[in-house]
Amino acid sequence: MDNSTFEKNWEINFTQCYSNARIRYSDLSNLLQLTAGEHATISGFGFKEMAKNNQTWVLSRIRFEISRLPKWMDKVTIKTWIQRLEGAKSTRNFEVYVNNQLYVAASSYWAVINTVKRGPEELAIALGNFKTFPDRFSTQKPFSKLNLAQAVKSIENYTVKISDLDIVNHANNVKYLDWCMDRLPMELVLTNQIAAIEMNYLRELRYNDTVEISGNSTEIGYFMTVAKHEHISFALEIETK
């Protein structure tokens, strides 16, 4: 059986939604990553198989292009495939459908890290006949390395809590997105004004780390950062419609 492409059906429940009954951006990101995880598992390089070699996948960059957000009780189909897989790096793409209509496209960049050494290394698992799709894109623009020199203003300090941690004992990547979204104007988040979201994950954060959340409006929307001791751990760029 060829597992090189994968799709998963989900139903959006009310715990995943904003007050407007549309899915939270962080929960959308989480669904994409859960789908990717299931695909990796059936393909032989999921969490448990990676752990045998003290390895795991970490998300480095991701770009969402949003036509509209799924809402409460929508039945969603998420399709995913790997565009490139070279050494310690992988590009994975997604498409999110409701009633066969494309709602969201995403492209993501992942790295293999050694969980003991806390550094990147080549994937230790042989992939056999697993196929990649170098010419199959999802987003109109690729993910990118964001310009970290953009001017931002300090908004608030935040201390990483137990509920922010994941199974590898650092702040889960979807938490960074929530921290930033919670500090944006409510009307921007809730009225379908966001056309694209791009995120760069630069450094991990751990329990009790105190970070500075900063942001500013730009010509295309908003730019935000999460920094510890003036070193940026996360950068977010929002493009508005």
LUMZADREN-372383 format. One record per residue (C-alpha): residue number from 1; x, y, z; chain; residue in one letter. Coordinates in steps of 0.1 Angstrom, whole numbers, plus 5000, padded with zeros to 4 digits. Example, Ala and Ser with C-alpha at 12.3 -4.5 7.8 and 13.67 -1.06 7.14 Angstrom:
BEGIN
 num    X    Y    Z cadena residuo
   1 5123 4955 5078      A       a
   2 5137 4989 5071      A       s
END
This chain:
BEGIN
 num    X    Y    Z cadena residuo
   1 5000 5000 5000      A       m
   2 5013 5034 4990      A       d
   3 5012 5058 5020      A       n
   4 5029 5087 5003      A       s
   5 4997 5108 5004      A       t
   6 4972 5109 5032      A       f
   7 4939 5125 5041      A       e
   8 4920 5126 5073      A       k
   9 4884 5137 5081      A       n
  10 4876 5157 5112      A       w
  11 4845 5173 5126      A       e
  12 4850 5207 5142      A       i
  13 4837 5208 5178      A       n
  14 4827 5238 5199      A       f
  15 4858 5236 5221      A       t
  16 4880 5244 5191      A       q
  17 4861 5276 5181      A       c
  18 4862 5313 5188      A       y
  19 4831 5331 5200      A       s
  20 4821 5336 5163      A       n
  21 4819 5297 5159      A       a
  22 4849 5296 5136      A       r
  23 4879 5274 5144      A       i
  24 4907 5291 5163      A       r
  25 4938 5296 5143      A       y
  26 4958 5276 5168      A       s
  27 4933 5247 5167      A       d
  28 4935 5247 5129      A       l
  29 4973 5245 5132      A       s
  30 4969 5217 5157      A       n
  31 4947 5197 5133      A       l
  32 4972 5200 5105      A       l
  33 4999 5187 5128      A       q
  34 4978 5158 5141      A       l
  35 4971 5149 5105      A       t
  36 5008 5150 5097      A       a
  37 5015 5129 5127      A       g
  38 4991 5102 5117      A       e
  39 5006 5102 5082      A       h
  40 5041 5099 5096      A       a
  41 5030 5070 5119      A       t
  42 5015 5049 5091      A       i
  43 5045 5056 5070      A       s
  44 5069 5043 5096      A       g
  45 5085 5076 5108      A       f
  46 5061 5087 5135      A       g
  47 5067 5098 5171      A       f
  48 5073 5063 5186      A       k
  49 5096 5051 5158      A       e
  50 5116 5084 5159      A       m
  51 5119 5081 5197      A       a
  52 5137 5048 5193      A       k
  53 5166 5068 5177      A       n
  54 5162 5098 5202      A       n
  55 5147 5118 5173      A       q
  56 5116 5139 5168      A       t
  57 5102 5163 5141      A       w
  58 5100 5200 5150      A       v
  59 5082 5226 5131      A       l
  60 5104 5254 5119      A       s
  61 5083 5275 5095      A       r
  62 5047 5274 5083      A       i
  63 5025 5295 5060      A       r
  64 4987 5294 5059      A       f
  65 4967 5310 5031      A       e
  66 4931 5313 5042      A       i
  67 4900 5317 5020      A       s
  68 4877 5311 5050      A       r
  69 4878 5293 5083      A       l
  70 4859 5261 5090      A       p
  71 4831 5265 5116      A       k
  72 4815 5245 5144      A       w
  73 4801 5212 5132      A       m
  74 4818 5214 5098      A       d
  75 4832 5181 5085      A       k
  76 4867 5189 5073      A       v
  77 4890 5169 5051      A       t
  78 4927 5176 5054      A       i
  79 4950 5163 5027      A       k
  80 4988 5162 5032      A       t
  81 5019 5151 5013      A       w
  82 5056 5157 5016      A       i
  83 5071 5178 4989      A       q
  84 5107 5174 4998      A       r
  85 5126 5153 5023      A       l
  86 5164 5158 5024      A       e
  87 5186 5148 5053      A       g
  88 5173 5165 5084      A       a
  89 5148 5188 5066      A       k
  90 5113 5182 5052      A       s
  91 5087 5203 5034      A       t
  92 5051 5191 5040      A       r
  93 5020 5206 5024      A       n
  94 4984 5206 5033      A       f
  95 4949 5214 5019      A       e
  96 4918 5219 5040      A       v
  97 4884 5212 5024      A       y
  98 4848 5216 5035      A       v
  99 4822 5201 5011      A       n
 100 4850 5197 4985      A       n
 101 4857 5235 4986      A       q
 102 4893 5245 4995      A       l
 103 4892 5267 5026      A       y
 104 4929 5267 5037      A       v
 105 4962 5258 5021      A       a
 106 4994 5255 5041      A       a
 107 5031 5247 5035      A       s
 108 5055 5238 5064      A       s
 109 5091 5232 5070      A       y
 110 5102 5206 5095      A       w
 111 5136 5196 5110      A       a
 112 5147 5163 5126      A       v
 113 5164 5169 5160      A       i
 114 5181 5146 5184      A       n
 115 5161 5149 5216      A       t
 116 5192 5142 5238      A       v
 117 5217 5165 5220      A       k
 118 5189 5190 5212      A       r
 119 5204 5196 5178      A       g
 120 5195 5187 5142      A       p
 121 5206 5155 5125      A       e
 122 5196 5134 5095      A       e
 123 5166 5111 5098      A       l
 124 5178 5077 5111      A       a
 125 5149 5057 5096      A       i
 126 5150 5043 5061      A       a
 127 5120 5054 5041      A       l
 128 5119 5026 5015      A       g
 129 5095 5033 4987      A       n
 130 5080 5064 5003      A       f
 131 5074 5090 4975      A       k
 132 5078 5128 4977      A       t
 133 5061 5153 4953      A       f
 134 5086 5180 4944      A       p
 135 5063 5197 4919      A       d
 136 5031 5196 4940      A       r
 137 5026 5229 4958      A       f
 138 4997 5240 4980      A       s
 139 5002 5277 4987      A       t
 140 5006 5305 4962      A       q
 141 5037 5317 4980      A       k
 142 5062 5295 4998      A       p
 143 5070 5298 5035      A       f
 144 5099 5321 5041      A       s
 145 5125 5334 5066      A       k
 146 5108 5364 5081      A       l
 147 5126 5397 5085      A       n
 148 5133 5399 5122      A       l
 149 5145 5434 5120      A       a
 150 5110 5448 5116      A       q
 151 5101 5474 5143      A       a
 152 5079 5462 5171      A       v
 153 5065 5477 5203      A       k
 154 5064 5458 5236      A       s
 155 5029 5446 5244      A       i
 156 5032 5423 5274      A       e
 157 5054 5400 5293      A       n
 158 5043 5363 5297      A       y
 159 5056 5334 5318      A       t
 160 5054 5299 5303      A       v
 161 5030 5278 5323      A       k
 162 5025 5240 5327      A       i
 163 4995 5241 5303      A       s
 164 5018 5254 5276      A       d
 165 5041 5224 5276      A       l
 166 5039 5193 5253      A       d
 167 5051 5158 5254      A       i
 168 5087 5168 5247      A       v
 169 5087 5192 5277      A       n
 170 5088 5225 5259      A       h
 171 5062 5251 5249      A       a
 172 5040 5236 5222      A       n
 173 5042 5255 5190      A       n
 174 5005 5263 5188      A       v
 175 5007 5281 5221      A       k
 176 5029 5308 5206      A       y
 177 5002 5315 5180      A       l
 178 4976 5318 5208      A       d
 179 4998 5342 5228      A       w
 180 5000 5365 5198      A       c
 181 4964 5362 5186      A       m
 182 4951 5371 5221      A       d
 183 4969 5404 5219      A       r
 184 4956 5414 5184      A       l
 185 4924 5435 5179      A       p
 186 4894 5413 5184      A       m
 187 4877 5425 5152      A       e
 188 4908 5414 5132      A       l
 189 4907 5379 5146      A       v
 190 4870 5374 5144      A       l
 191 4858 5390 5112      A       t
 192 4876 5370 5085      A       n
 193 4901 5398 5077      A       q
 194 4932 5375 5078      A       i
 195 4943 5363 5044      A       a
 196 4976 5346 5053      A       a
 197 4996 5338 5084      A       i
 198 5033 5330 5084      A       e
 199 5053 5317 5114      A       m
 200 5090 5311 5121      A       n
 201 5099 5290 5152      A       y
 202 5135 5299 5161      A       l
 203 5142 5287 5197      A       r
 204 5124 5265 5221      A       e
 205 5109 5278 5254      A       l
 206 5105 5259 5286      A       r
 207 5085 5260 5318      A       y
 208 5088 5293 5338      A       n
 209 5106 5311 5310      A       d
 210 5095 5348 5309      A       t
 211 5091 5362 5274      A       v
 212 5083 5396 5259      A       e
 213 5055 5396 5234      A       i
 214 5058 5425 5209      A       s
 215 5041 5436 5177      A       g
 216 5033 5464 5153      A       n
 217 5011 5471 5123      A       s
 218 5028 5469 5089      A       t
 219 5019 5478 5053      A       e
 220 5005 5443 5048      A       i
 221 4990 5436 5082      A       g
 222 5008 5428 5115      A       y
 223 5042 5416 5126      A       f
 224 5048 5400 5161      A       m
 225 5076 5384 5180      A       t
 226 5080 5364 5212      A       v
 227 5115 5370 5227      A       a
 228 5134 5358 5257      A       k
 229 5163 5380 5269      A       h
 230 5160 5399 5236      A       e
 231 5165 5367 5216      A       h
 232 5135 5360 5193      A       i
 233 5120 5326 5198      A       s
 234 5090 5331 5175      A       f
 235 5080 5355 5147      A       a
 236 5046 5359 5132      A       l
 237 5035 5378 5101      A       e
 238 4999 5384 5093      A       i
 239 4986 5395 5059      A       e
 240 4952 5411 5059      A       t
 241 4926 5412 5031      A       k
END
